[in-house]
Amino acid sequence: MSSWPSRRRHFDRAHRYGRPRRPRRPRRPRRPRHAARDLDTTTRRTTAARPPSLLTPGIERDPYPLYRTLRQKFPLVYDRPFGAWLVSRYADVRAALADPRLVAAPPGRTLAHLEGGTHSAHRALVSPAFRGHALTALTAGVERTAYVLARRLADRQEADLVAEFCHWLPTAAAVAALGLPYEDTARVHAWCRTGLDHLGGHHPELDAFLLPYIARRRAHPGDDLLSALCTARADGRPLSDEAVAGIAGTLLGAGGEATAHALASFLANLLDHPGQLALVRARPELTAGAWAESLRRDPPLHIVLRRAVEPVGAVPVGATVACLLGAAGRDPARFADPDRYDVFRPDPGQLAYGSGRHFCPGALLARLTAEHGLRALFAALPELRRSPGFRPVAEGLISRSPRSLLVRLRRPAPEGPPATVRKAPPHVCAP
C-alpha cells in the first residue's frame, strides 16, 4: 500500500520517522500532531539513526544496496548532505510525481514546469503532433536516421555503440521530427551534453537558434512537429514564440541526452541476454515490451527532483523531494524478481518519463527511436553481439547508463591452413 500522502493523514508513523514501525510503549502519552513538531521529530530521529546518503562514496558505481536500504528502512528520509527528502518505494515515487503540491525544480518554462489549465492546454496542443499524418512523418524521419547511422557501421568489425550510435541517434531523430536541418544535429547534440534536457535544463543559445525557424513555420507551415506547434491555438490564440521554443526544447532534451542513456542501457540489456536478444530479433512485436522493461530496470534518470509548494506530511514548503526512479523500478513490493531483465514482464510500469499529468510527451519519440534504432541495427548488422571479454559498466548518480558498449559487428574471416609454396622443379641439364 502506498505511503505517499493522499489523504489528510499524509504519512504513517513509520514513514515520518524514517524507520520500520515499532510497537507502542505502554502508558506513553499521546502527543498532539502538529506539522512543525512532526517535521522536527522526523529530522531528529532519522539523524540519530544515521541514514545513508546519496553522496556516500561509491554510490555512483553501485547504488542498488543503498536503494534496498532506503526502501526497507528509510522510505521517507531527509538526506542532509544531498539536501533533499528521499522517496524510494515505487508506490510513493509514482504518487509524488503526480502530486500537484510538488512541482518541477528548478523553475523553468518546459511542459514539466507548467501547472493547472496551462499545462493541460499545452499538452493538448502537442498531442496531435504524435498522431495521424504527423506521426507518420515523425516515424519516417526516425527510421531514415536510424538506418543511415547503422549502415555506417556495416563495414566495421567492432564498434562502440554508445559513442557511435546511441549518442547520435536520439538527437538526430528529434531534429528530424521538428523539421530542423540535419546539419544542425551536431550543435543540438553538444547542447544536450551541456545542460539541455526534458526536465527543465535550458541552453542559452537555444532560443536564438529556434526563433528563425519558428518564424518560417508560421509563414509556411509544413508536416513537421515544429509546424504543428506554430499553427496550434490555445483559447483561440496561437502559442507565443517563447512557448513554442520551450516545448521544442523539451522534445529536443527528451530526444537527446536522456534517450541516449536509455538507448545505451536498452542495447546493453539485450546484449547481456543473448537468448532474449534472439527472441526480439525473431519477433519484432516484443520490442516495445523489451524497451519498457529496460526503462524499469535501468532508467536513464535515477533521480527526479521536485519542490514542495505546500506542506506534504513531514515535507515542508520549499523543500526539495528526490524521487528515486532507480530504486522504485526495483521495488520487490511491486515487481517480482526486480533485478532480472525479462522482456515478457507483464507490467513494467511507466516512471522513466514521468507520471500523471507530467508524463513527458517525448516518451513516444524515445520509444520510436529505440524501436527503429534496434530494427536498423538488426538489418545492417545481422551478426551483432557483445565483444568477447567486454562487460558494460553503468555509471552516474542522477543520470546513469553504460559509458561504452563494445560490440562485434561481424565475425572475423576464418583462418585457413597456411598456403603451400611449391618449389619449381630443378633444372635438368641435357646430357
N, C-alpha and C positions, 0 to 999 in steps of 0.2 A: 504493500500500500504506500502511495506517495506520501512523503513527509513535507513536501513543499506546501506553504500556507495557501489553502484555497477557501478557508472559512475564517471566522473571526479568531479562532484559536489557531494561529499560524503554524507553529512548530510544536511538536510534543516535547516532553521534558528531555528525552534522550537527545534530540537534535539541538535543543538550546544549550545543553551542557557539553555537546561535542563528544559524548561517550555513551556506551550502551546503558539502557535503563537499569537502575538498581532498586532493590526493594526499599520501600519507605521505612524509615526507622520508627519504632513505636513512640507515641506521645510527643512526636515532633510537631511544633506549632506550624500551622499553615500560613505562609507569608502572603501578603497581598501581591497581586500580579500586576506590576507596573512596568511599562515598556522600558523605562530607563533602568530600573532595578534589574530586569531580566537581561538587558544588554551588558551591564556591569558584571553580573554574576557569570554570564556566559564567557566573557573575556577573561575573567579571573580564573575560572575553573579550567578552561582549555589551556591557559598559560601554565597552570600548575601541572596539568597532565603532559605538558611539553609535546604538543602535536608536531608531526613532521612538517617541513616547509618545502614548497616547490623550488626554493633556491638552495636546497641542500646539495652539496657537491655530488656529482654523479647522476643526478636525476635526468639530465638531458640524454644520457646514454641509455638508461633503462628506468622509465618512470612507473612501470607496472607494479612493482612491490609497494611503492608509495600509494598508488591508486587503490590497491587492495586494502591497505591500512586505513585510508580515508573512508572508503565505503563501509568498512566493518566497524570502525571505532570513532570516526570523526566525520559523519555525513554532512554536518554543517559546522565549520570551524573558521576562526579568523586566523589567517596566515600573516603574522605581523611583518616578517621580512619581505614578503611579496606585496603586502599592502592591500589584501582583498579577502573577502569571505569566500571560502571554497565550497562548492556544491559538487558532489561526486556521484551520487546514485542516479540511475537512468531516469526514474520517475521524477526525481527532484530537478534534474537538469532540464528535462523536457518541459516541466511546469514553469521553471524560471525563464526559459527562453520565450515562453508565450505570455508571461505575466506583464500586464500593462504598466505595473509600477516599476518595472526595470527597463530602462531604455539603453540604446546603444551608446557605448563610450569608446573613444572621445566624441564630442559633438561634431556633427558633420551634416551633409545635405543629401546623402545617398538614400535609397529606399530603406535601408536599415535604420536611418535616423528619423524618418517621417513617422508621425503618430496620428491616430484618430482617422477622421474623414479624409485628410490629405493623403495619408498613406494608402487608404483603400482606393481613392480615386486614381492615384498614380499607378498602383498595381493593375487596376482595370485597364489603364492605357497601355501598359507594357504587355499584358497577357495576349491580346490579339496578334502581336508580332510573333508569337510562338504557335500560331495556328494557321491552317489553310495554306494559301499561296506563299505567305511569308515564311512559314515553317519549311515548305518545300525548297525555297531559295536558300534558307539557312542551312538545311541539311546538305544541299548540293555543294555549298561553299565549304562546309566542314569536310565532306567526303573528298573533294578535289584536293584540299590542302593536305589531308592525311596521306593520300596516295603519292603526292609529289614528294613529301618527306620520306616516306617508306621506300620509294623507288631509288632515292639517292643512296640508300644503304645496301641495295640489292647486290652490288658487285664486291662488297666487302666480305671479309671472312669473320671479323669481330668488330664490335662497336660498343659504345657506352650509350644505352638508350636514354638515360637521364639527360645527358648533355646534348645529344644529337637528335632526340625525338621529343621527349616529354617536356623539355623546357620551351620548345618552339611551337609545337602543335597547338596548345590551348590559346596562346596569344594570336597566332596566325588565324585560327578559327574564329576568334572573337572579332578580329579586324575584318575578316571576310564577311561575317554576319552583319556588321554595321555598315558594310559597303565602303570601307576606307581603303586606300591604295595598299596593295601588298608591300610596296617599297617602304611603308611606314612601320612594318612589323617589328623591325629591329629597335626602332625608337620606343614603341609601346612596350616591347619586351624589357628594355632597360628600365622603364618607369615602374613596371610591375616588380622588378627586383629591388627597387629603392623606395617602396612605400605605397604604391597604388594597389589597393585590394578591394574586395567586395564588402568589407566591414567598416569602411569609413576612411581608409587611407587615401590621401589625395596628393597628386603631384602638381607642383606649381605651374608647370608648363602645359598641363592637360587642356585647360580652357582655351588658351591661345591656339592650341593645335586643333581643337574641335570646332570652334566658332565659325571659321570659314566654311567648313563642310556643312554645318547646320544651316548657314545662310543659303548655300546652294541647294540643299534638300528642300528648304521652304519654297524656293523659287521653282525647282524642277524635281519633284519627288520621284523616287523610283520604287523598286521592290525590296529594298534592304531594310534592316531594322532601324537605322537612323531615320529613314524617310517616314517609317511608321510613327516614330516618336514626334517628328516635326509636324506631321499632319494631324496628330491626335488632338482632341479637345476635351478639356475638363471644365464642367459647368458652362459650356458654350464658348469657352475661350481656349486658344491654343496654349500649350505649355510654354513657359518662358525659356529663353536660351539657357539660362542657368539651370533650370530643372532638367532640360534635355541633356545638358552636359553632365549633370550629376548622375542621371540614370545610365547614360552611356558609360560613364566612369565605373559605375557599379558592375556593369556587364564586362567591361574590359578587365577589371580587377578579378571578377569571378572566373573569367576565362584565361586569366594569366597565372600568377604565382600559385593561387590556391588549387586550381585544377592541375597545374604541373605537378604539385606534390601528390595530389590524389591519383593522377595517372601513373606516376612512378611507383606508388605503393600497389596499385592495381596490377601492373605488369609484374612486379616483384612477387606478389602473392600467387599469381598464376604460374610463374616460372618456378617458384618454390614447390608447387604441387603439379608435377607433370601429368598425373592422371586427370586432374580437373582441367588442366590446360587442353589436353586432348579431347575431353568432353565438350568444352566450349568451342573448340575448332570444328568438331563434327556436328555440333548442334548450336548454331548461332543464336537461337532463341534463348539460350541460357546466359547470354552476355549481360543483359540488364540485371539479372539476379546476381551474377558474379561481381558486377560493379557495385551494387548496393551492399553486398556482403563485405567488400573491401573497404567501403566508406565506414561501415560499422566497426570493423576490426582495427583499421588503421586510418582514421580520419585525417585530412590534410591539416586541419587546425585542431589542436588538442585543448586549447583554452580560448573561450569566447568571453569577453568582458562586458558586463552590464553595470549601469549606475542606478541606484535606487532614488527615485523621485518622491517616494512615500516610504514610511516605515514598513518593513516586511518582516514581521516577527522580531527576531533579535537584530536584524539588519537595520541600521539607522538611515535616515535620509542623507543622501550624498555619498554613501559608502559604495565601494566597488565590489561587485559579485563576480567571481570567476567560475564560469560554467565549464566543468572539466569533461569535454566530449570524449577524450581518450579514456577516461575512467568509466563514463556512462556506457560506452559501447561494449565494455567487457564486464558488465554487471551480471553476475550469475543469477541474481534475482529476476532478471529479465530475459537472459539468453542461456540456453543450455550449452555447456562446454564452450564458454565465450571466447577462449583463446584460439579455438580451432577455426580455420578458414573453410567454409562449406558453401559452395555455390548453390546448394539445394536448401539452404536455410529458409524456412517459410516466411519469416517476418523479421528482416534485419534492422528494422527501424529507419527513421529518417531524421537524423540530427546534424549531419555533417554540414548541411547548407541551411541551418536554421530550423525553426519550428514555429507553428502557429502563424500569426499574422506576418512574421518576419521571415517566412520561408523564402529563400533567395530565388528570384526568377532565373538567375544564371545557372541553377541546378540542371535545368533541361539542356542548356548549352554544354555544360560539363558532361552530362551523360551522352549526348550526341558525339562529343569529342572523343570520349573513351570508347564508345562502341565502334565508330568509324575508324578510329586510330587502330584498334585491335584488328578489325577486319582488313585494313590496309597492310598491317604487318603480316598477317596470315597469308595474304595474297602475294605479297612481294618476297616474303622470307619463309617459305614452307618448312625449312629446317630450323627455325628459330628455337633456341634453347639457351639456358644459362651456361656461361663459360665454365669449364671444368675447374673445380677448386675455388670458385668465387662464391662468396656469401654476402648478399646485400645487408648493409647495416643502416638502420634508420637513426637519425639524429634530430635533435631540436626539442625545445621546450614548448613553445607556443605553436609553431608550425613544424611538422615532423614528417619525414619521408626519407627513403634512401638517397644518399648524395651521389651514388653511382650505381649503375646496373650493367655490368659487363656481360655480353651475350655472344654466343657463337651463331653466326648468321647462316653459314653453310659448312658442310663437312669438308675437311681438307682432302685433297686428292690422295687416294691410296698410293702408298709407296710400293712400286713393283720390284721384282728382283733386279739386281744390277745388270746393266747391259753387258753382253759378252763381246769382247773385241776379238774379232777373228783375224789372225795373222795371215799375211799374204804368203803363198807357198814360196819356198826357197827357189831361187833362180837355178834352173837346171842347165848346166853348160853342155853344149853339144860335144859329142865325142870327137 
